[in-house]
């Protein structure tokens, strides 16, 4: 027994000695390799849910637009529908979540083909979806649902799927007096991060062990004010998820697209070309809002064709896609969001091998034929050409691949082998089969897998 204990201690000491120790500065933090699982995953689901889901009007920035900027649509909405003394805080008791079932949500997320989710645990309004000790009476356990919604999502995810848990957390809060005091002091004081933000971040990591930490909202304060590098050094060195956790680039003014595990650069970021650093396109199905809007017209929702095209272009250029839905105040994922997610999953069931575990190829899109994007699986030496449009003439020219007759084979995913012929000066013409609508392997984009090509 004693020998086993000594052996165990020695092995743990060896592991601790071998593991890199990150210093609380950006040079050291940025040297951490991105955990491999994240690049392989390619696709996640973002969930914006909070007190803003109660008015469900205009935007998840409702409180700011109504009270700070006093935008007319928001002011008029409140005057028409609520008494003069109504405060934003009064919405919290109406954030009821009575229809929320984390297992049902998990089923929808699994059906989408996503490999991770990112749940808003706290937006800029400051309301936490767990019983934060540092957000007294402004959290989902003390008021509203009176439930730990973060725990319910995390538990359902881990019990019913292989999805990885990600948590979004806003650094600042619009109307928190401590943040307003620090801002008035030009961030020379740190009352807010030391008493609110940092304790919440440590609590989220220790309690829920997320593998994505999606930071947001620096409030124009620098990373030193937030002690971002100090927190990240702890996260990478000593936290319970130190080996697998992935972080983004929103850790203080000036850090976006510069520091962090992967870059977001902007909301709905789509560079259209390959980047040197891993990046993510966070975007939303409702093009006008991240939170749920009761009055959203159909034209504001992206079609499944647009969503598949966005996924394909993002992955071809080396990014991950984080696709957002906004649940209702009572905890439902509305049918149009559910339909879109399940449709993406239907497409991925046929075409997933061109997305998951791929890398960017030497060419991202075809220089001759529009709406053709490439991905690559180096372990199989397979090139994938994804056609966003089915050609009317029954064939498609791929200019980029270098092919050899007798060696190159082409397969239409979900169908089988197809014929091809070389074209001059380079590339090939793929002769697509004549298929009826019901015989099509999928409805929105089609993938050709090329083996024996370079």
ABEGO torsion letter per residue (X at the ends): XAAAAAAAAAAAAAAAAABBBBBBBAAAAAABBBBAAAAAAGBBBBBBBEAAAAAGBGBAAAAAAAAAAGBAAAAAAAAAABBAABBAAAAAAABAGAABBAAAAAAAAAAAGBABBBBBABBAAGBBABBBAABBGBBAAABEAGBBAAAAAAAAAAAABABBBBBBBBABBAABAAAAAAAAAGGABAAAAAAAAAAAAAAAAAAAGBABBBBBGAGGBBAAAAGAAAAAAAAAAABAAAAABBBBABAEBGABGABEABBAGBBGBBAGBBBABBBBBBBBABAABABBBAABBAAABBBAAAAAAAAAAAAAAGBBBBBBBBBBAAGBBBAAAAAAAAAAAAAAAAAAAAABGBBBBABABBAABBGBBBBBBAAAGBBBBBBABBBAAGBBBBAABBBBBGABBBBBBGAEBBBBBBBOABEBBBBBBBBBAAABABAABBBBBBBGBX
